[in-house]
Amino acid sequence: RFLFVSANVVNHGILSAVHQESAAIPHLVKPALPEGRDMMAQKLGPWEWKAPVMNDPKFRIEHTFYSDCVWRRWDCAALVHEALLWRLENGSSCVFDFGLFDFHAHGYETMHDGIGRSIDWNDNFFAFKHEDFDDIDWAGVANDDEREMSTLHPKRRGEHAVALGRAIIAHWTFSVQEKGLLANTTLLDRYRARAEVLMQDNAERFYDG
């Protein structure tokens, strides 16, 4: 019934706002700097829980694809990643599952960046069938693949794209976030540690170790 099915992407232009609106992102704060470290050497560990709901106005996630918080700011990206890891740690990641979210429920080209670009969702990770692309405009893909796939192609077909709440994945970074995330967080190390446990478990269960 849907053209494309997106994963439930953490650190996503649209879905990060949905996660906050469904109270999946608690109020987490950066930990205090260790003794002897200054703001120029602040690669911090896990953020700390403060309250069930984020009430810091600096971390209100706008419901648009090029938001200041999340898309432009590394600390907002860090917050949503930290929220996922915090939920995984305490067994409450189910709150990220919103069921289905229809990206086109309000129509097509409903958001704009102010300089002439409009997309309806960030196509970081999605599933499709061969026939979904039978009539796509490949020149449009070459010019702006995200706009063509997320917006113009569904609009021409009169079909919707959807995100599947239970298919949670983490999108590491948009380009504007990456430098800050790498310099200021230990997120990659913690994701890698979790991935290694899963890799070992899969190896033992399915590949004889």
Protein Blocks (a to p, Z undefined) as FASTA:
>chain_A
ZZbdcdddehifklmmmmmmnopaccdddddddehiafklccccddddfbfbdcbfklcc
cdbfkbfblmlpmklmmmmmmmmmmmmmnopmmmmpgoiadfklnoghkbcehiopacfb
dcfbccddfklmmmacfklmmmommlmmmmmmmmmnopacdddfklccddfbafklmmmm
mmmmcklmmmmmmmmmmmmmmmmmmngZZ
